[in-house]
Structure formats: C-alpha cells, structure tokens
C-alpha cells in the first residue's frame, strides 16, 4: 500500500517541475524585478485581500471601494508583465483544480453511492 503523504510530496515535486509553474515563477520574477510593476502588483494584492477580508467578516463593501478596486484591476490589466503573471496563475490554478477533483473523487463516489441507495 502506498503512503498517501509520499504521493502528495511526489505531486508537489511534479507541480514544481511543470512548465506551468516554471512559467508562473518567471512571470512573478519579472514583476518583482520591475519596481513600478511590483508596486502596482502589491497595490492590487492589498486591494484584493482587503475586499476578501471584508467579505469574510460580513462587512459591507462600499461603492467607493468597489470603484477603487475596479480602477486598480484596469491599471493592472494594462501592464504587460502583470497581465502575463495573472494569465500564468490562471493556468496553474486550472491544473490545481483538476488535480483536486481527481484526489477527491473517492469521496464523491462514496457519498454518491450513499445517496443512490
């Protein structure tokens, strides 16, 4: 019987060696090595995290905050390096979501069988 943790670490290594992760890492480094891009990206992340925190705690998000976030997103999307970083992140997230679906399949099948009885 294989050790689930060994398999998980193997999956981690496979992810690190994937072209998707390597492309994301290169895109991230390009942004971090450009001071203007880095500041824009950090502002974007801070805005995003602030809104997520408010949502998680049930606080209302003001129209002003929504407008600020929209402007930040527009600015970030216009920056070539940050836009590339976001694209690469989406590609990697797609793989992670697909892998998550694969590894949770036994649970889905188990509970699916339970509901069909």
GROMACS elastic network, one bead per residue, 0.5 to 0.9 nm:
[ bonds ]
;  ai    aj funct       b0    kb
    2     5     6  0.87292   500
    2     6     6  0.76501   500
    2     7     6  0.75814   500
    3     6     6  0.53050   500
    3     7     6  0.64791   500
    3     8     6  0.87754   500
    4     7     6  0.50991   500
    4     8     6  0.61781   500
    4     9     6  0.87358   500
    5     9     6  0.61794   500
    5    10     6  0.84467   500
    6     9     6  0.51705   500
    6    10     6  0.61240   500
    6    11     6  0.85882   500
    7    11     6  0.61312   500
    7    12     6  0.85973   500
    8    12     6  0.62047   500
    8    13     6  0.87102   500
    9    13     6  0.62580   500
    9    14     6  0.85737   500
   10    13     6  0.51311   500
   10    14     6  0.61740   500
   10    15     6  0.85973   500
   11    15     6  0.60986   500
   11    16     6  0.85941   500
   12    15     6  0.51131   500
   12    16     6  0.62610   500
   12    17     6  0.87035   500
   13    16     6  0.50235   500
   13    17     6  0.61918   500
   13    18     6  0.85958   500
   14    17     6  0.50937   500
   14    18     6  0.60851   500
   15    18     6  0.50991   500
   15    19     6  0.85035   500
   15    20     6  0.80683   500
   15    21     6  0.65135   500
   15    92     6  0.88483   500
   15    96     6  0.87851   500
   16    19     6  0.83700   500
   16    20     6  0.86219   500
   16    21     6  0.58091   500
   16    22     6  0.71220   500
   17    20     6  0.84407   500
   17    21     6  0.69380   500
   17    22     6  0.69328   500
   18    21     6  0.54168   500
   18    22     6  0.63310   500
   18    23     6  0.86084   500
   19    23     6  0.59054   500
   19    24     6  0.84303   500
   20    23     6  0.51670   500
   20    24     6  0.61754   500
   20    25     6  0.86287   500
   20    88     6  0.68601   500
   20    89     6  0.83622   500
   20    91     6  0.66859   500
   20    92     6  0.56893   500
   20    95     6  0.86686   500
   21    25     6  0.60547   500
   21    26     6  0.85563   500
   21    88     6  0.80083   500
   21    89     6  0.83455   500
   21    91     6  0.88615   500
   21    92     6  0.64422   500
   22    25     6  0.50505   500
   22    26     6  0.61721   500
   22    27     6  0.85863   500
   23    26     6  0.51364   500
   23    27     6  0.61388   500
   23    28     6  0.85378   500
   23    85     6  0.85591   500
   23    88     6  0.65272   500
   23    89     6  0.89640   500
   24    27     6  0.50707   500
   24    28     6  0.60263   500
   24    29     6  0.85384   500
   24    84     6  0.85713   500
   24    85     6  0.62456   500
   24    86     6  0.84890   500
   24    87     6  0.84939   500
   24    88     6  0.50290   500
   24    89     6  0.60584   500
   24    91     6  0.86537   500
   24    92     6  0.76455   500
   25    28     6  0.50394   500
   25    29     6  0.61113   500
   25    30     6  0.85814   500
   25    85     6  0.85121   500
   25    88     6  0.87673   500
   26    29     6  0.51225   500
   26    30     6  0.61874   500
   26    31     6  0.87668   500
   26    85     6  0.84748   500
   27    30     6  0.50930   500
   27    31     6  0.64242   500
   27    32     6  0.87320   500
   27    81     6  0.68186   500
   27    82     6  0.77475   500
   27    84     6  0.64847   500
   27    86     6  0.86525   500
   27    88     6  0.74154   500
   28    31     6  0.52258   500
   28    32     6  0.61804   500
   28    33     6  0.86030   500
   28    81     6  0.84295   500
   28    82     6  0.80720   500
   28    84     6  0.88963   500
   28    85     6  0.59218   500
   29    33     6  0.59658   500
   29    34     6  0.86548   500
   30    33     6  0.52552   500
   30    34     6  0.65237   500
   30    37     6  0.86311   500
   30    38     6  0.89537   500
   30    81     6  0.67764   500
   30    82     6  0.86170   500
   30    85     6  0.86049   500
   31    34     6  0.53790   500
   31    35     6  0.77800   500
   31    36     6  0.84937   500
   31    37     6  0.54206   500
   31    38     6  0.54717   500
   31    41     6  0.76989   500
   31    81     6  0.59682   500
   31    82     6  0.62942   500
   31    85     6  0.77003   500
   32    35     6  0.68084   500
   32    36     6  0.89956   500
   32    37     6  0.70742   500
   32    38     6  0.50190   500
   32    39     6  0.86960   500
   32    41     6  0.86399   500
   33    37     6  0.80928   500
   33    38     6  0.72389   500
   34    37     6  0.52705   500
   34    38     6  0.59108   500
   34    39     6  0.86426   500
   35    38     6  0.50010   500
   35    39     6  0.62274   500
   35    40     6  0.86821   500
   36    39     6  0.52719   500
   36    40     6  0.63169   500
   36    41     6  0.86095   500
   37    40     6  0.50988   500
   37    41     6  0.59971   500
   37    42     6  0.84949   500
   37    76     6  0.84907   500
   37    79     6  0.74386   500
   37    81     6  0.73717   500
   37    82     6  0.68839   500
   38    41     6  0.50758   500
   38    42     6  0.60346   500
   38    43     6  0.85090   500
   38    82     6  0.86226   500
   39    42     6  0.51324   500
   39    43     6  0.61006   500
   39    44     6  0.85372   500
   40    43     6  0.51442   500
   40    44     6  0.61799   500
   40    45     6  0.87067   500
   40    72     6  0.81032   500
   40    75     6  0.79772   500
   40    76     6  0.65884   500
   40    79     6  0.87887   500
   40    82     6  0.84420   500
   41    45     6  0.61729   500
   41    46     6  0.85527   500
   41    76     6  0.69357   500
   41    82     6  0.68568   500
   42    45     6  0.50298   500
   42    46     6  0.60000   500
   42    47     6  0.84481   500
   43    46     6  0.51052   500
   43    47     6  0.60674   500
   43    48     6  0.84791   500
   43    72     6  0.76230   500
   44    47     6  0.51903   500
   44    48     6  0.60772   500
   44    49     6  0.85810   500
   44    69     6  0.78244   500
   44    72     6  0.60121   500
   44    73     6  0.68509   500
   44    76     6  0.71895   500
   45    49     6  0.59708   500
   45    50     6  0.83684   500
   46    49     6  0.51847   500
   46    50     6  0.59625   500
   46    51     6  0.86054   500
   47    50     6  0.51450   500
   47    51     6  0.63053   500
   47    52     6  0.86621   500
   47    65     6  0.86996   500
   47    68     6  0.83478   500
   47    69     6  0.63700   500
   47    72     6  0.79298   500
   48    51     6  0.53499   500
   48    52     6  0.62281   500
   48    53     6  0.86461   500
   48    69     6  0.74258   500
   49    53     6  0.60132   500
   49    54     6  0.85789   500
   50    53     6  0.51565   500
   50    54     6  0.63145   500
   50    55     6  0.87209   500
   51    54     6  0.51118   500
   51    55     6  0.62090   500
   51    56     6  0.85948   500
   51    61     6  0.71392   500
   51    65     6  0.80598   500
   51    66     6  0.86367   500
   51    69     6  0.85432   500
   52    55     6  0.50660   500
   52    56     6  0.60614   500
   52    57     6  0.86375   500
   53    56     6  0.50659   500
   53    57     6  0.62503   500
   53    58     6  0.85501   500
   53    59     6  0.84577   500
   54    57     6  0.52643   500
   54    58     6  0.60918   500
   54    60     6  0.69050   500
   54    61     6  0.69113   500
   55    58     6  0.50228   500
   55    59     6  0.58599   500
   55    60     6  0.72136   500
   55    61     6  0.75139   500
   56    59     6  0.76597   500
   61    64     6  0.82268   500
   61    65     6  0.63538   500
   61    66     6  0.70021   500
   62    65     6  0.51680   500
   62    66     6  0.63869   500
   62    67     6  0.86908   500
   63    66     6  0.50364   500
   63    67     6  0.61664   500
   63    68     6  0.85939   500
   64    67     6  0.51309   500
   64    68     6  0.61506   500
   64    69     6  0.86018   500
   65    68     6  0.50199   500
   65    69     6  0.60792   500
   65    70     6  0.85193   500
   66    69     6  0.51207   500
   66    70     6  0.61526   500
   66    71     6  0.87107   500
   67    70     6  0.50296   500
   67    71     6  0.62742   500
   67    72     6  0.86411   500
   68    71     6  0.51910   500
   68    72     6  0.62044   500
   68    73     6  0.86764   500
   69    72     6  0.50349   500
   69    73     6  0.61344   500
   69    74     6  0.85806   500
   70    73     6  0.51628   500
   70    74     6  0.61975   500
   70    75     6  0.86639   500
   71    74     6  0.50648   500
   71    75     6  0.61683   500
   71    76     6  0.85726   500
   72    75     6  0.51521   500
   72    76     6  0.61258   500
   72    77     6  0.85712   500
   73    76     6  0.50809   500
   73    77     6  0.60186   500
   73    78     6  0.86290   500
   74    77     6  0.52051   500
   74    78     6  0.64123   500
   75    78     6  0.53134   500
   75    79     6  0.68018   500
   76    79     6  0.53494   500
   76    80     6  0.83627   500
   76    82     6  0.62404   500
   76    83     6  0.67463   500
   77    80     6  0.73049   500
   77    82     6  0.68721   500
   77    83     6  0.51616   500
   77    84     6  0.89485   500
   77    86     6  0.86522   500
   78    81     6  0.89836   500
   78    82     6  0.81259   500
   78    83     6  0.69967   500
   79    82     6  0.55115   500
   79    83     6  0.59690   500
   79    84     6  0.85679   500
   80    83     6  0.51404   500
   80    84     6  0.61386   500
   80    85     6  0.86586   500
   81    84     6  0.50894   500
   81    85     6  0.62301   500
   81    86     6  0.87549   500
   82    86     6  0.62206   500
   82    87     6  0.86177   500
   83    86     6  0.51544   500
   83    87     6  0.62743   500
   83    88     6  0.87160   500
   84    87     6  0.50711   500
   84    88     6  0.61983   500
   84    89     6  0.85587   500
   85    88     6  0.51809   500
   85    89     6  0.61198   500
   85    90     6  0.86663   500
   86    89     6  0.50017   500
   86    90     6  0.62240   500
   86    91     6  0.87422   500
   87    90     6  0.51402   500
   87    91     6  0.63943   500
   87    92     6  0.88533   500
   88    91     6  0.50823   500
   88    92     6  0.63538   500
   88    93     6  0.85951   500
   89    92     6  0.52064   500
   89    93     6  0.60572   500
   89    94     6  0.85993   500
   90    93     6  0.50000   500
   90    94     6  0.61539   500
   90    95     6  0.88153   500
   91    94     6  0.52249   500
   91    95     6  0.66918   500
   91    96     6  0.89192   500
   92    95     6  0.51997   500
   92    96     6  0.62852   500
   92    97     6  0.86652   500
   93    97     6  0.60275   500
   93    98     6  0.84830   500
   94    97     6  0.51610   500
   94    98     6  0.61935   500
   94    99     6  0.86390   500
   95    98     6  0.50419   500
   95    99     6  0.61023   500
   95   100     6  0.84718   500
   96    99     6  0.50765   500
   96   100     6  0.60312   500
   96   101     6  0.86040   500
   97   101     6  0.62270   500
   97   102     6  0.86848   500
   98   101     6  0.50989   500
   98   102     6  0.63471   500
   98   103     6  0.88462   500
   99   103     6  0.62306   500
   99   104     6  0.85834   500
  100   103     6  0.52470   500
  100   104     6  0.61046   500
  100   105     6  0.84770   500
  101   104     6  0.53165   500
  101   105     6  0.60642   500
  102   105     6  0.52613   500
  102   106     6  0.83099   500
  103   106     6  0.71346   500
  103   107     6  0.85620   500
  104   107     6  0.54854   500
  104   108     6  0.64154   500
  104   109     6  0.87841   500
  105   109     6  0.60240   500
  105   110     6  0.84485   500
  106   109     6  0.50975   500
  106   110     6  0.60162   500
  106   111     6  0.86109   500
  107   111     6  0.60954   500
  107   112     6  0.81428   500
  108   111     6  0.53560   500
  108   112     6  0.57098   500
  108   113     6  0.84123   500
  109   113     6  0.59649   500
  109   114     6  0.85085   500
  110   113     6  0.52481   500
  110   114     6  0.63490   500
  110   115     6  0.88620   500
  111   115     6  0.62667   500
  111   116     6  0.86865   500
  112   115     6  0.52038   500
  112   116     6  0.63274   500
  112   117     6  0.89816   500
  113   116     6  0.51299   500
  113   117     6  0.65198   500
  114   117     6  0.55783   500
